[in-house]
């Protein structure tokens, strides 16, 4: 649930910043969240970042082509993979480039730390349950030994 909230917040910010320049990844909130999930697993997150940093015309990252799509991003049937048209004439400003770097690096860092803490929490919880189970088994064994000793003393035998 926490990761969903993180993806939602970053998805809204990504829609605001990148929906016009990167319709393949940020056309709507569901695509943005899917892209963020893919990025959080470290699967080609740099391609997404470089597309935003350099612009889709300078760093195509296999997603933008004039031959497979019309300028309004309507799909055209072809034998090639489905790509998007990139119609961007100028390079992003330096302030936007720094924002792109901060956006993607903070997403990767935050999601990696969150995923690690979730895994550590799951392992810790599992170990706690196993320790409680082992403690119950040990207490039952100690009780059985005490009962056997008491029974042996009552019968006059050496425990």
GROMACS elastic network, one bead per residue, 0.5 to 0.9 nm:
[ bonds ]
;  ai    aj funct       b0    kb
    1     4     6  0.50774   500
    1     5     6  0.63915   500
    1     6     6  0.87969   500
    2     5     6  0.51079   500
    2     6     6  0.63255   500
    2     7     6  0.87103   500
    2   114     6  0.85051   500
    3     7     6  0.60944   500
    3     8     6  0.84197   500
    3    37     6  0.89999   500
    3   111     6  0.73784   500
    3   114     6  0.76088   500
    3   115     6  0.81943   500
    4     7     6  0.51125   500
    4     8     6  0.60065   500
    4     9     6  0.86323   500
    4    33     6  0.84731   500
    5     9     6  0.61855   500
    5    10     6  0.85802   500
    6     9     6  0.52723   500
    6    10     6  0.61299   500
    6    11     6  0.82409   500
    6   107     6  0.85638   500
    6   110     6  0.87472   500
    6   111     6  0.78783   500
    7    10     6  0.51809   500
    7    11     6  0.56267   500
    7    12     6  0.84453   500
    7    32     6  0.83029   500
    7    33     6  0.55262   500
    7    34     6  0.85056   500
    7    36     6  0.62671   500
    7    37     6  0.71650   500
    7   107     6  0.87677   500
    7   111     6  0.89130   500
    8    12     6  0.61801   500
    8    13     6  0.86759   500
    8    29     6  0.78586   500
    8    32     6  0.85827   500
    8    33     6  0.64859   500
    9    12     6  0.53024   500
    9    13     6  0.64153   500
    9    14     6  0.86165   500
   10    13     6  0.50522   500
   10    14     6  0.59473   500
   10    15     6  0.85071   500
   10    32     6  0.84055   500
   10    33     6  0.79093   500
   10    36     6  0.76991   500
   10   103     6  0.81370   500
   10   107     6  0.75621   500
   11    15     6  0.60327   500
   11    16     6  0.85748   500
   11    26     6  0.80366   500
   11    28     6  0.88023   500
   11    29     6  0.60913   500
   11    30     6  0.82193   500
   11    31     6  0.86140   500
   11    32     6  0.51745   500
   11    33     6  0.54162   500
   11    34     6  0.89342   500
   11    35     6  0.86612   500
   11    36     6  0.71480   500
   12    15     6  0.51162   500
   12    16     6  0.63376   500
   12    17     6  0.87724   500
   12    29     6  0.68216   500
   12    32     6  0.80011   500
   12    33     6  0.87836   500
   13    16     6  0.51751   500
   13    17     6  0.62891   500
   13    18     6  0.84568   500
   13   103     6  0.87994   500
   14    17     6  0.50954   500
   14    18     6  0.55036   500
   14    19     6  0.71392   500
   14    26     6  0.68020   500
   14    29     6  0.87747   500
   14    32     6  0.69618   500
   14   103     6  0.83588   500
   15    18     6  0.54947   500
   15    20     6  0.84033   500
   15    26     6  0.56257   500
   15    27     6  0.72960   500
   15    28     6  0.69272   500
   15    29     6  0.68983   500
   15    32     6  0.69754   500
   16    19     6  0.63878   500
   16    20     6  0.86519   500
   17    20     6  0.78700   500
   17    21     6  0.83650   500
   17    96     6  0.89327   500
   17   100     6  0.88149   500
   18    21     6  0.53327   500
   18    22     6  0.55310   500
   18    23     6  0.76233   500
   18    25     6  0.84602   500
   18    26     6  0.62694   500
   18    27     6  0.85580   500
   18    52     6  0.72495   500
   19    22     6  0.54403   500
   19    23     6  0.53670   500
   19    24     6  0.84992   500
   19    25     6  0.78629   500
   19    27     6  0.54239   500
   19    28     6  0.75810   500
   19    32     6  0.89306   500
   20    23     6  0.60761   500
   20    26     6  0.81016   500
   20    27     6  0.78438   500
   21    24     6  0.89825   500
   21    26     6  0.86228   500
   21    51     6  0.88097   500
   21    52     6  0.74890   500
   21    55     6  0.73901   500
   21    56     6  0.71039   500
   21    86     6  0.78109   500
   21    87     6  0.82220   500
   21    88     6  0.72459   500
   22    25     6  0.58803   500
   22    26     6  0.58959   500
   22    27     6  0.72996   500
   22    48     6  0.88966   500
   22    51     6  0.77029   500
   22    52     6  0.73343   500
   22    55     6  0.85971   500
   22    56     6  0.71736   500
   22    84     6  0.88885   500
   22    86     6  0.81840   500
   23    26     6  0.50544   500
   23    28     6  0.81393   500
   23    73     6  0.82908   500
   23    84     6  0.77144   500
   24    27     6  0.60991   500
   24    31     6  0.79575   500
   24    63     6  0.73483   500
   24    64     6  0.84754   500
   24    83     6  0.81478   500
   24    84     6  0.65367   500
   25    28     6  0.81962   500
   25    31     6  0.58198   500
   25    32     6  0.57419   500
   25    33     6  0.89473   500
   25    34     6  0.82269   500
   25    35     6  0.60169   500
   25    36     6  0.89987   500
   25    48     6  0.79381   500
   26    29     6  0.69445   500
   26    30     6  0.83679   500
   26    31     6  0.58090   500
   26    33     6  0.84785   500
   26    35     6  0.78196   500
   27    30     6  0.84334   500
   27    31     6  0.64613   500
   27    32     6  0.71427   500
   28    31     6  0.55369   500
   28    32     6  0.62042   500
   28    33     6  0.87586   500
   29    33     6  0.60845   500
   29    34     6  0.85123   500
   30    33     6  0.51622   500
   30    34     6  0.61435   500
   30    35     6  0.85642   500
   31    35     6  0.60478   500
   31    36     6  0.85062   500
   32    35     6  0.50542   500
   32    36     6  0.61333   500
   32    37     6  0.86179   500
   33    37     6  0.61058   500
   33    38     6  0.85447   500
   34    37     6  0.50686   500
   34    38     6  0.62130   500
   34    39     6  0.85561   500
   35    38     6  0.50433   500
   35    39     6  0.60874   500
   35    40     6  0.85750   500
   35    45     6  0.84759   500
   35    48     6  0.84277   500
   36    40     6  0.60146   500
   36    41     6  0.86645   500
   36    45     6  0.84221   500
   36   107     6  0.80139   500
   37    40     6  0.50607   500
   37    41     6  0.64879   500
   37    42     6  0.88351   500
   38    41     6  0.53414   500
   38    42     6  0.66555   500
   38    43     6  0.56205   500
   38    44     6  0.76582   500
   38    45     6  0.72184   500
   39    43     6  0.55757   500
   39    44     6  0.66224   500
   39    46     6  0.81864   500
   39    48     6  0.81287   500
   39   104     6  0.84092   500
   39   107     6  0.81789   500
   39   108     6  0.70207   500
   40    43     6  0.74908   500
   40    45     6  0.76662   500
   40   107     6  0.71308   500
   40   108     6  0.55172   500
   40   109     6  0.86004   500
   40   110     6  0.88578   500
   40   111     6  0.58817   500
   40   112     6  0.68072   500
   41    44     6  0.88354   500
   41    45     6  0.83572   500
   41   108     6  0.83742   500
   41   111     6  0.86395   500
   41   112     6  0.81395   500
   42    45     6  0.56397   500
   42    46     6  0.83109   500
   42   108     6  0.75352   500
   43    46     6  0.82995   500
   44    47     6  0.53621   500
   44    48     6  0.69383   500
   44    49     6  0.89548   500
   45    48     6  0.52795   500
   45    49     6  0.62949   500
   45    50     6  0.86623   500
   45   104     6  0.79282   500
   45   108     6  0.84932   500
   46    50     6  0.58861   500
   46    51     6  0.83564   500
   46   104     6  0.84557   500
   47    50     6  0.51560   500
   47    51     6  0.60734   500
   47    52     6  0.86922   500
   47    59     6  0.83126   500
   47    60     6  0.86750   500
   47    61     6  0.58162   500
   48    51     6  0.51789   500
   48    52     6  0.64890   500
   48    53     6  0.86792   500
   48    61     6  0.77387   500
   48   104     6  0.86801   500
   49    52     6  0.52115   500
   49    53     6  0.60113   500
   49    54     6  0.85880   500
   49   100     6  0.68258   500
   49   101     6  0.72123   500
   49   103     6  0.88201   500
   49   104     6  0.64118   500
   49   105     6  0.89698   500
   50    54     6  0.57440   500
   50    55     6  0.74600   500
   50    56     6  0.84542   500
   50    59     6  0.65357   500
   50    60     6  0.88306   500
   50    61     6  0.80801   500
   50   100     6  0.88062   500
   51    54     6  0.56895   500
   51    55     6  0.51657   500
   51    56     6  0.51003   500
   51    57     6  0.83289   500
   51    58     6  0.78834   500
   51    59     6  0.54077   500
   51    60     6  0.65985   500
   51    61     6  0.67628   500
   52    55     6  0.53046   500
   52    56     6  0.69565   500
   52    59     6  0.85794   500
   52    92     6  0.82003   500
   52    96     6  0.89321   500
   52    97     6  0.77390   500
   52   100     6  0.65673   500
   53    56     6  0.86524   500
   53    59     6  0.85486   500
   53    91     6  0.85260   500
   53    92     6  0.69339   500
   53    96     6  0.78263   500
   53    97     6  0.52610   500
   53    98     6  0.83618   500
   53   100     6  0.61839   500
   53   101     6  0.75520   500
   54    57     6  0.78905   500
   54    58     6  0.58408   500
   54    59     6  0.59683   500
   54    91     6  0.64479   500
   54    92     6  0.67715   500
   54    97     6  0.79676   500
   55    58     6  0.55424   500
   55    59     6  0.60888   500
   55    60     6  0.79606   500
   55    86     6  0.89042   500
   55    88     6  0.73206   500
   55    89     6  0.88775   500
   55    90     6  0.79684   500
   55    91     6  0.61237   500
   55    92     6  0.66552   500
   56    59     6  0.52230   500
   56    60     6  0.51342   500
   56    61     6  0.78476   500
   56    63     6  0.83989   500
   56    64     6  0.68201   500
   56    86     6  0.59507   500
   56    87     6  0.80546   500
   56    88     6  0.71190   500
   57    60     6  0.59039   500
   57    64     6  0.76601   500
   57    65     6  0.89118   500
   57    86     6  0.60014   500
   57    87     6  0.72253   500
   57    88     6  0.63307   500
   57    89     6  0.76505   500
   57    90     6  0.88585   500
   57    91     6  0.88061   500
   58    91     6  0.82512   500
   59    62     6  0.85820   500
   59    64     6  0.89605   500
   60    63     6  0.59788   500
   60    64     6  0.55267   500
   60    65     6  0.78544   500
   60    86     6  0.83730   500
   61    64     6  0.73765   500
   62    65     6  0.79335   500
   62    83     6  0.75058   500
   63    81     6  0.88599   500
   63    82     6  0.78781   500
   63    84     6  0.58460   500
   63    85     6  0.82127   500
   63    86     6  0.87889   500
   64    68     6  0.85630   500
   64    69     6  0.84358   500
   64    83     6  0.52903   500
   64    85     6  0.50566   500
   64    86     6  0.54467   500
   65    68     6  0.60685   500
   65    69     6  0.67902   500
   65    83     6  0.58976   500
   65    84     6  0.57542   500
   65    86     6  0.65089   500
   66    69     6  0.56828   500
   66    70     6  0.67580   500
   66    71     6  0.75118   500
   66    83     6  0.83443   500
   66    84     6  0.73573   500
   66    86     6  0.69706   500
   66    87     6  0.86733   500
   67    70     6  0.77046   500
   67    76     6  0.88860   500
   67    83     6  0.85351   500
   67    85     6  0.78874   500
   68    75     6  0.73644   500
   68    76     6  0.58928   500
   68    77     6  0.75433   500
   68    78     6  0.67512   500
   68    80     6  0.74594   500
   68    81     6  0.81214   500
   68    82     6  0.65895   500
   68    83     6  0.59319   500
   68    84     6  0.71040   500
   68    85     6  0.74770   500
   69    72     6  0.77984   500
   69    73     6  0.56090   500
   69    74     6  0.60225   500
   69    75     6  0.55947   500
   69    76     6  0.56212   500
   69    77     6  0.87790   500
   69    82     6  0.78851   500
   69    83     6  0.64578   500
   69    84     6  0.55602   500
   69    85     6  0.53250   500
   70    73     6  0.53375   500
   70    74     6  0.56970   500
   70    75     6  0.71954   500
   70    76     6  0.72645   500
   70    84     6  0.80362   500
   70    85     6  0.63521   500
   71    74     6  0.75765   500
   71    84     6  0.85123   500
   71    85     6  0.57633   500
   71    86     6  0.76172   500
   71    87     6  0.71272   500
   72    85     6  0.76746   500
   73    76     6  0.88492   500
   73    83     6  0.87599   500
   73    84     6  0.59189   500
   73    85     6  0.59941   500
   73    86     6  0.87637   500
   74    84     6  0.83730   500
   74    85     6  0.89545   500
   75    82     6  0.74703   500
   75    83     6  0.82440   500
   75    84     6  0.81623   500
   76    82     6  0.81190   500
   77    80     6  0.85353   500
   77    82     6  0.81926   500
   78    81     6  0.76189   500
   78    82     6  0.77712   500
   79    82     6  0.85584   500
   80    83     6  0.83307   500
   88    91     6  0.80991   500
   90    93     6  0.88701   500
   92    95     6  0.82379   500
   92    96     6  0.62150   500
   92    97     6  0.64919   500
   93    96     6  0.52995   500
   93    97     6  0.62922   500
   93    98     6  0.88442   500
   94    98     6  0.62478   500
   94    99     6  0.85866   500
   95    98     6  0.52228   500
   95    99     6  0.62686   500
   95   100     6  0.86864   500
   96   100     6  0.61000   500
   96   101     6  0.86523   500
   97   100     6  0.50219   500
   97   101     6  0.63150   500
   97   102     6  0.86474   500
   98   101     6  0.51223   500
   98   102     6  0.61661   500
   98   103     6  0.85172   500
   99   102     6  0.50331   500
   99   103     6  0.59245   500
   99   104     6  0.86037   500
  100   103     6  0.50717   500
  100   104     6  0.62128   500
  100   105     6  0.84337   500
  101   104     6  0.54700   500
  101   105     6  0.59081   500
  101   106     6  0.81562   500
  102   105     6  0.53741   500
  102   106     6  0.56975   500
  102   107     6  0.82317   500
  103   106     6  0.54639   500
  103   107     6  0.61260   500
  103   108     6  0.87626   500
  104   107     6  0.50609   500
  104   108     6  0.62093   500
  104   109     6  0.85624   500
  105   108     6  0.51547   500
  105   109     6  0.60157   500
  105   110     6  0.83821   500
  106   109     6  0.50616   500
  106   110     6  0.57700   500
  106   111     6  0.82145   500
  107   110     6  0.52554   500
  107   111     6  0.58506   500
  107   112     6  0.82203   500
  108   111     6  0.53461   500
  108   112     6  0.58666   500
  108   113     6  0.84743   500
  109   112     6  0.52322   500
  109   113     6  0.61542   500
  109   114     6  0.85224   500
  110   113     6  0.52630   500
  110   114     6  0.60579   500
  110   115     6  0.85583   500
  111   115     6  0.59651   500
  111   116     6  0.84344   500
  112   115     6  0.51578   500
  112   116     6  0.60819   500
  112   117     6  0.85466   500
  113   116     6  0.51133   500
  113   117     6  0.61218   500
  113   118     6  0.85833   500
  114   117     6  0.51346   500
  114   118     6  0.61760   500
  114   119     6  0.87166   500
  115   118     6  0.50094   500
  115   119     6  0.62551   500
  115   120     6  0.85871   500
  116   119     6  0.51354   500
  116   120     6  0.60904   500
  116   121     6  0.84477   500
  117   121     6  0.59261   500
  117   122     6  0.85047   500
  118   121     6  0.50352   500
  118   122     6  0.61794   500
  118   123     6  0.86771   500
  119   122     6  0.50667   500
  119   123     6  0.61967   500
  119   124     6  0.85109   500
  120   123     6  0.51408   500
  120   124     6  0.60066   500
  120   125     6  0.84879   500
  121   124     6  0.50617   500
  121   125     6  0.60247   500
  121   126     6  0.85119   500
  122   125     6  0.51531   500
  122   126     6  0.61504   500
  122   127     6  0.85903   500
  123   126     6  0.50958   500
  123   127     6  0.60876   500
  123   128     6  0.85420   500
  124   127     6  0.50818   500
  124   128     6  0.60837   500
  124   129     6  0.86421   500
  125   128     6  0.50774   500
  125   129     6  0.62839   500
  125   130     6  0.86921   500
  126   129     6  0.51709   500
  126   130     6  0.62543   500
  126   131     6  0.86457   500
  127   130     6  0.50392   500
  127   131     6  0.60669   500
  127   132     6  0.85903   500
  128   131     6  0.51006   500
  128   132     6  0.62100   500
  128   133     6  0.85954   500
  129   132     6  0.51655   500
  129   133     6  0.61940   500
  129   134     6  0.86490   500
  130   134     6  0.61012   500
  130   135     6  0.85089   500
  131   134     6  0.50369   500
  131   135     6  0.60533   500
  131   136     6  0.86442   500
  132   135     6  0.50159   500
  132   136     6  0.62822   500
  132   137     6  0.86941   500
  133   136     6  0.52059   500
  133   137     6  0.63168   500
  133   138     6  0.86874   500
  134   137     6  0.50273   500
  134   138     6  0.60903   500
  134   139     6  0.85631   500
  135   138     6  0.50511   500
  135   139     6  0.61058   500
  135   140     6  0.85652   500
  136   139     6  0.51017   500
  136   140     6  0.61514   500
  136   141     6  0.85861   500
  137   140     6  0.51289   500
  137   141     6  0.61835   500
  137   142     6  0.86407   500
  138   141     6  0.50183   500
  138   142     6  0.60864   500
  138   143     6  0.85112   500
  139   142     6  0.50409   500
  139   143     6  0.60759   500
  139   144     6  0.85760   500
  140   143     6  0.50680   500
  140   144     6  0.61879   500
  140   145     6  0.87207   500
  141   144     6  0.50593   500
  141   145     6  0.62724   500
  141   146     6  0.86559   500
  142   145     6  0.51389   500
  142   146     6  0.62011   500
  142   147     6  0.86313   500
  143   146     6  0.50666   500
  143   147     6  0.61576   500
  143   148     6  0.86607   500
  144   147     6  0.50570   500
  144   148     6  0.62245   500
  144   149     6  0.86741   500
  145   148     6  0.50915   500
  145   149     6  0.61925   500
  145   150     6  0.85971   500
  146   149     6  0.51127   500
  146   150     6  0.61237   500
  146   151     6  0.85287   500
  147   150     6  0.51159   500
  147   151     6  0.60490   500
  147   152     6  0.85441   500
  148   151     6  0.50461   500
  148   152     6  0.60864   500
  148   153     6  0.86377   500
  148   159     6  0.78496   500
  149   152     6  0.50747   500
  149   153     6  0.62171   500
  149   154     6  0.86312   500
  149   158     6  0.83859   500
  149   159     6  0.51648   500
  150   153     6  0.51388   500
  150   154     6  0.61886   500
  150   155     6  0.86879   500
  150   159     6  0.79277   500
  151   154     6  0.51062   500
  151   155     6  0.63097   500
  151   156     6  0.86858   500
  151   157     6  0.86883   500
  151   159     6  0.85921   500
  152   155     6  0.51619   500
  152   156     6  0.62395   500
  152   157     6  0.50943   500
  152   158     6  0.65235   500
  152   159     6  0.55755   500
  153   157     6  0.55692   500
  153   158     6  0.65740   500
  153   159     6  0.64662   500
  154   157     6  0.75890   500
  155   158     6  0.89761   500
  156   159     6  0.89360   500
